Amino acid sequence: MIASSSTPLSVDAVVFDAYGTLFDVHSVEATANRLFPGHGAALSKSWRAKQLEYTWLQSLMQSHTQRREDFAAVTAHALEYAAAALGLNLTAQARHRLLDAYLDLAPFPDAESTLSSLAPLPRLILSNGTREMLEPLAAATGVAQHLDAILSVEAAGIYKPSPRVYQLAVDHLQLKPKRVGFVSSNSWDAIGAKAFGFTSVWANRGRAPSDRHGPAPDAVIESLSELPALLGKAQSVAG
């Protein structure tokens, strides 16, 4: 069910997932299509799916003999798998161009306006990405000017949806989890945030069915532009 903006949620700060929520991970499709005509969409979809799978597996596997690799390495591994699965010849040059495209993702059209409309609430990113990946991307797209902090899972040493990751935002903001609004386009992430105790919002752009492995988010929206009204910050912004 899509949450109604007539029943605003009460929070003291808003934390955003980055990839897929503020930045369109599938904007790499254009580069992929230039390199592999007709295969851009399939490559992008497989790449993203395997990227997320590898974060979960690496979190589960890490031990004194198996270190967790950072998100840049995981992203590269996932690209290599996706190309192999589709039978594509991923040359060193093509690999480099696609990984560079991931550092230059397009923001969603409503990302910057939504962040701006939520002021003066503190607004943060909490992401699987490294700071080296996130900070230049946020700066280049104009998103950084509307953020109070960018937090990376690197400080927790594990990937989402580990509670240790969500705790980073609590420690930074010095708020109770319930007073923190968490927004993600990934159902599993919104559920993980809700399980941790955040006031969780799922940005379900594709009207996908919800995952069933944990507690439902507090609200579901179809666009970030609905968020300001949902949080009692004037009217929805234009998408």
HUZITA-V216643 format. One record per run of one state. SS is the DSSP state (hx for helix, st for strand, lp for the rest). FROM is the first residue (numbers start at 1). TO is the last residue. If there is no record, write none. Layout:
# HUZITA-V216643
ss: (SS,SS)
from: (FROM,FROM)
to: (TO,TO)
This chain:
# HUZITA-V216643
ss: (lp,st,lp,st,lp,st,hx,lp,hx,lp,hx,lp,hx,lp,st,lp,hx,lp,st,lp,hx,lp,hx,lp,st,hx,lp,hx,lp,hx,st,lp,hx,lp,st,lp,st,lp,hx,lp)
from: (1,13,17,19,20,23,25,36,40,62,71,86,92,103,106,108,111,118,122,128,131,142,143,147,149,153,156,163,174,177,180,185,187,197,199,204,219,222,224,231)
to: (12,16,18,19,22,24,35,39,61,70,85,91,102,105,107,110,117,121,127,130,141,142,146,148,152,155,162,173,176,179,184,186,196,198,203,218,221,223,230,239)
